[in-house]
């Protein structure tokens, strides 16, 4: 159909007879049906919006990718139908923008999309804005946007699986070696320390005190090495999720209670701002509590002593969020991109696996994890767990 056909028809509508109008309308309907048939046959998703982001057209492929129907979309804001897309920032530019995103509903997929501004044709632009002709550098007014989506799940996952496979192979070899070479001697050492402790009780007080200090130090180091081994094994041998409806506030309270002795020893204040009517979420309580332990212990270590850990829960229609904010020193900008890497740690005695395990657990629950760094003033770590799976996550460009 020739550009501007509809506008020209409207201008001439008063000068044409009823039969000619009917002919035009039949032609318009045929053209519309023809193009819809073509767009619906395309494997790529296509979404067209007006300048304000209201959906005016969506093809079958896009509906399939996001799990919604055309009736649900008609006239609705794209940002409402795809929460997490940040449509305002994507549509603020007059150039083509390309990004990747991860979709969690109805299937976990990776998509590449680009947003194309649809400029009015020359005749429409002249009617829309007379000043556009005076300034040749100014682009024509935008009539809307087209969003083209391509499924890159297989390519993305293939690349990620290769990288993860290499990492896990290294972890497996290392953990197996550590567990075999250190695990049995540690058990033997622990037994012998218990025997020494019993014999030390029969010694004079002044001798027993010095010996007991040495025994306590040795037992503490054994416990630390055993913890390292367990961290390796958890990282490479994740157990299948055993989910049931849980109250996240309850799991947080249990996690904090478990660490009560360390909280008291470090003289740390734990502030809780827990939303009372939080909806239940399908989670594996033991694995999620492990993630909470790791996050809280990381915060304790970052704050040394006399710090404040603020834990807040909240909920939207789509997810429950848990925000951990500490008053530690934060993370340097050069280390922010490495915090989920295996073995990377800024602590003298750290394994570098704590956050790797946290991310694995959160992702297996279909959730997201974000970290906001305030260098010198601590960090805020946010976990979002889905109530409903209709949401997406933009990936780094």
N, C-alpha and C positions, 0 to 999 in steps of 0.2 A: 504494500500500500504506500502510495506516495506520501512523503513527509508533509505534514500540515493538512492532510486531507480532511480530517475531522473539523479543524478550525475553519477551513474554507467552506465546508458544508454548513456549519453553523452560520457563517456570514451570509450565505445564499438562501438560508432556510425560508425566508419570507418571500423569495421570488420563484420557488419551485412548487409544482403541484403535488397533491397527495400521493399520486402514483409514483412520481419520481422520488419523493421522500421514502416511500416504502422500498423502492429499489435500492436506495442508498443504505437503508437500515439492514436489508437482507445481505448486501455486500459486506457491511461492517460485521454482521454476525458470522458470516462465512469466514472472513479474514481472521476474526478473533478465534473461532473454533480451530482453524487451520494452524495458527501459531501455538495455541494451547496444546494441540496434539503433538506438534514438533517438540515443544519444551518438555512435555511429559514423557516423551520417548528418550530424552537425554538422560544419561546416567549421572551427570553432575547436577548438584542441587542448584536451583535458581530462586532467589527471593528478590522481589522488586518492591521498593518502598517509595513513598512520597518524600518531599524534602524534610519532613518532620520525623521520619522514621516509621510511619504507619504502613503496614503491609498492604500492598495493592495486588500482588500476585505471588504465588508460591507454587512450584511444580511438585510432582509426585515424589521425585528423588529427595527434595529437601524435607518434605513431610516424613519420609521414611527415615532420614538421618536423625531427625530430632524427635520423632514419635508424636507428632501432632497432626491434626487434620486441617484441610483448607478452611472449613467452616469456623474452626477455632481461631484462625489467623486473620480472617478478613477484617480489615480496618483497625486491627490491634497494633500497638507499638511492638516493634521487633525486640526492643530491650526487655519487654515484659514476657514475650514468648521464649526468649533465650537469655535468662538471667546470667550474669557474669560475662556477657559479651562486651560491655563497655562501649555501646553503640555510639554514644555522643562523641567520644574521642576518635572513633574510626570514621565518623561522618563529618568531622570538623575540617578535613582537608579536601582540597579540590583536585587532588591527584589520586591515582590508583594506589590503594594500600593492600598489601598482602601479609597475612599472618597465619600461624598454625594454632589450632585449638584441640583440646581433648574433650570429647563428649562422653558422658556417663550413662545417658538414657536415650533410647531404649537399649542400646548396646554400647559398650565401651569402645570408642573409635577415636582415631586421630584424623582431623580434617585440615586441609589447606584451603583457605578462602581468600578471595580478593574482592574489595569493594570498589565499584566503578561509579563515579558520579555521572548522572545522565543530564547532559546540558540541553537546554532548549535549542531548537533549530533557529536559524537566522531570523525568520519572520516572527517567531514567537518571542525571541530575545528582544527584538526591536519593540514589540508591544509591551513586554514586561518591564523594560528599563531603557528609557531614551538615553540615559547617560552612558550606557554600555558602548554606544557607537562613537562617543566622543573620546573614549579612552581605549585605545586599541589593545593595551596590555591587560585590560580586565577581561576575565573569562565570562562566557555567557552564563546567565542565571541557571541554577541547578533545578531541574524538574523532579529529581528523585535520585535513587541509588539502586544499583543492581549488585547483589551479592552472589558470587559464583563459588560453589563449594565442591571440593574434590576429596574423595576418601583416600587418605595416604596411610591407613592403618597398617597394612602389610609391610610397606616400606619402612615406616617408622619403627614398628615393633621388631622387624628383622634387624635393624641397626641397633636398637636398644638391647635386644636379646643377645646379640653378638658381644656387645660391651659387657652386659651383666654376666653372660656366661664366662667370659674371661676373668672377671672379678671373682665370681663365685668359685671357679676352678682354683684360683689362687687361694681363696679363703678356705676351701675344702681341704686342699693339701696342707695348708698351714695349721688349720684347726685339728685335722686328724693327727698331724705330727705332734702338736702341742698336747692334745688329749692323751695320746699314747705315751709320749716321753716324759710328761710332767704329771699327769693325773695319778698314776700308780705310786710314784715316789711321794707325792703330796699326801696321799692317804697313809702311807707308811710313816711319814714324818709326824702327821697329826697323832697317830696312835702312840708313837714314842714320846711325843711331848706330853700326852696325857699321863703316861707312865712316870715321866720325870716330875710332873706336877704332883703326883701322889707321893713320890719319895721325898719331894721338897718339903712337904708338910711336916715331916719328921725331923727336919733340920732346925737348928736354933733360929730364932726370929731374925737376927741381923743378917745371917747368911741366906735364909729363905727369902727375904725381901728382895735382895739383889737378883737372886736366881729367878724369882717369880717375874720380875720385870723383863728379863731376857726371854723367858718362856712366853709371856704375853706378846712381846714384839714378834717372836717367831710365829706364834699362832695367828697374829694379825696379818703377817706377810703370806701365810698359807691361805688365809681367807681371801686375800686380794688376788692371789694367783688363781684360786678356784673360781673367783668371779670373772676373771679374764677368760678362762676356758669356757665358762658358761655363756659369756657374751659371744664368743666365736661360734659356738654351737647353735645359739639362737639365730645368729645372722645367716647361717648357711642351711639350717634345717628348720624352716618355719613350719609349725604344725597347722593342719587345716583349721579354718575358723569353726568354732562351735558357738553359733550366735543364738541369742534370745533377747527379748525386750528388756532393756536395762535403763535405769535412771542414772545419767552421767554424774549428777551431783553426788549420788551415793558412792559411785566408784571413786570419785575424787576424795570424798571424806575418808574412805577406806585406805586410799593410797597415802594420804597425809597422816592418818593414824599409824600406819605401818612405819612411817619415817619419823615418828614423834620424838624418838630418842635423839636422832641426829639433829632435828630442828632445835631441840633444847640445848644440845651440846654446842651448836654453832651460834646460839643466841639469835636465831633468825625469826622474824615475824612473818607469819603466813596470813595474809588478808584474803577472806573469801567473800566474793560478791556473786552468789549463786542464785540464778533465776528460779523462784519457787515452783512455778508451774511448767517446768521443762518437760517436753514430750518424751516418751520412751523411744529409744533407738535400738535397732537390732545390731548388737555387737557381741564379740567374744570378750567376756569380762576379764579373763585372766591376761589375754594378750594386750587389751587396752590399758589395764592397770600397769602392765610392764612398760608400756609407752609413757604413761604418766610418771612412773618411778624414774625413768631415764631423764625426762624433761626436768623434773623437780630436782633431782640430784645434780644435773648440769647447772641449774640455777644456783644451788647451794655452793657448788665449787667456784662458780664465777663471782659470787658475792663474798666468799671467804667467811666472814662472820658479821653479825649485827646488820644484816641486810633485810630487805623487805621483798617478799614474793607475793604478788597480787594475782589471784586466780579468779577469773570472771567467766560465767557461762551465760549464754543467751540463745535465742532461737528465732528463726524466721519461718516462713512457710516451707522453705526448702531444706534447711539444715539446722543442726545444733552446733554452736561454736563454743570452744574453750580457749580462753586467752590467758597465757602465762606471761607476766611481766615482772622482770627482776630489776634490781638496782646494782647490777654488776658493772663491769667495765665495757660491755658490748663486744663487738667483733670488728676487727679492722676491715676496711673495704677490700683489701687484697685477699682476705680469707673468706669472705662471704660466699664466693663461688665454690669453695672447697668443703664447706661444712658437712655435706652429705657424702663425701668421698670416704671409702674404707681407709682406716688407719689414720686419717687426718685428725689431729688433736692439738690444742694449744696448751694442754695440761701435761705436767711432767709425768704423771702416773696414769694418764688416760689411754684407753684402747682405740679410740677413734671409731667405735662402732655404735655408740649410743644413739646418735641421730639417724644413722643408717637403719637401725632396727625400728626406730620410731616411724620413719617414713614408710618402711615396708608394711608395718602394721596398719597405719592410717590408710595407705593406698589399697590394701587388701579389703578394707572396709568401704571402699569407694569414696574415701574422703580426700581432703586436701590439707596441706600443711604450708603455712607461710611464716616467714620470719622478717620482722622489721627491726633494723639495727639502729640504735642510738649510741654511736661510739662514745665511750666514756661515761654513758648514763644507763647502760643495760640494754636488753633486747625484749621484744614482745613476740612470743611464738603463738600462733593461732592454729588450732585444729578445727576443721569443719567436717562434720559427719552428716551424711544425707538422711533426711527424713523421707523425702521423695527424691528419686534419682533424676528429675528433670532439671538439669543444670549443666553448664559447661565450664571449662577452665581454659583461659587463654594461656598459651605457652609463650615463653620468652622469644621475642623477635630477633 
